[in-house]
Amino acid sequence: MKSALDSNRPIYLQIKEAIEEDILNGRLAPEEQIPSNSQLVSHYNINPVTVLKGINLLVDEGIIFKKRGLGMYVSPDAPEKLKRRFSGAFFQEHVEPLTALAKPLGFTLREIHEMIDSAWKGEKK
């Protein structure tokens, strides 16, 4: 879980995004129970209705599901659903701008691949 929330953005969305991030990073696995509403309320010191609003968005999207009397759990296909959703945004926010900058500078696709490979490995240029 994130340690702090950003006061400039709706808190319920930040709760939703924190859980999504935990799923994508493997901190929450498919079929694993997510923190309870009361745990989230206590951790972030926020209103229970705010937590519920973020949780309900995840339920509506099929990312988590409720086991009656037990709590909320990560859906079996949640990581794949999230990856598909974020891949489009990633392409628009990062890949398209990268290519828009690289082409006028004369970089070849091979050079871009090499740069990405170096960055992936943590190498500095």
N, C-alpha and C positions, 0 to 999 in steps of 0.2 A: 504494500500500500504506500501511496505517496505520503510524505510526512507533513506537507503543508498544501493549502489550497490558495489559488490566485484570487484575490478580491475583485479583479476586473472582469471575471467571467462567471456565468451562472454556476453555482455550486453543484446543482444536480447533474449538470453536464460533466463537471470535473469528476464527480463520483463515478459516473458511467465510464468515462474515459480511463480512469485509474483502474477499474476492473478489467476493461478491454486490454489495457497495457499489460496487466498481470497475466491475462490469458495468452496474449501474443508472446510474452517473454517466458512463458512456461512456469511462472510462479503459481498459476492456477491451471491445473490440468483438466481435460475433459472428465466429466462425472465427479469432479471434486467440489466440495462444498465451498461456497464463497463466504467471506465474513458476514456474520449476521447483521441485521439492521442495527441492533443495539451496540454491537462492536463498532460499526461505522460511525454511529452517533457519538459514541464515547471517544473514539480515536480522533475525529475531526471537530468534536464539540459543536455539532450542528443539530438542527431541528430534524426529528424523525420523518416528517413529511418530505423534507428535502431529499433525504436518503431514499425514501420510497419512490419518489419521482424518478430518480436516476435508475433505480433497480427496475422499475416498471418499463422504462425504455428498453432495457436489455431483454426483458421478458418478451416484449412486443416484437423485438427483432430476432427472437429465437436464439439469443446468445446464452441465456440462462433459463432454467426452468425450476418450478417449485415441486418439491416432494412434500406432500401434505404432512404437517406435523414435524418435519425434519429440517426444513430450510430451503435455501436456494442453491442450485448446483449448476456447474458449467455444462452446457449442452455438448454432446459428443462431437458435433461438427463445428463448434464455435471457433476454434482456431482457423479453420479453412474459410469459414464465412467472413471472419474479420480480415484475413489476408486478402481475399477477393475484393472486399470493400475498399481496403486501403491501397490496393495496387493501382487502382484508377487515379486516386488522389496523388499517390507517389509519382506516377507518370507525369501528371499535369504540373505538379509543384516542383519536381526535381529533374526529371529526364528531359522534358521539353525545354526548360530554360537552359539546361546544360548544352543541349544540341544547338540551341539558338546562339549561345555564346561561342561554342567550339567551331562551328562552320565558318563564320567570318574570319576567325583567327587562323584558319587553314589547317586545323587538326584533322588527322585521318581517324577513321573509326578504330583502327588498330591502336593508334596513340591514346585515344580515349579509353579503350579497353585496358591498356597497360597502366594508365593512371588510376583507373578504378581498381584494378587488381592490386596495385601498390597501396592504395588507401585501405582496401579491404584487409590487407595484411598488416596494416598499422605502420607502414613505412612512410617516412617523411621525404619530401622532395625539396 
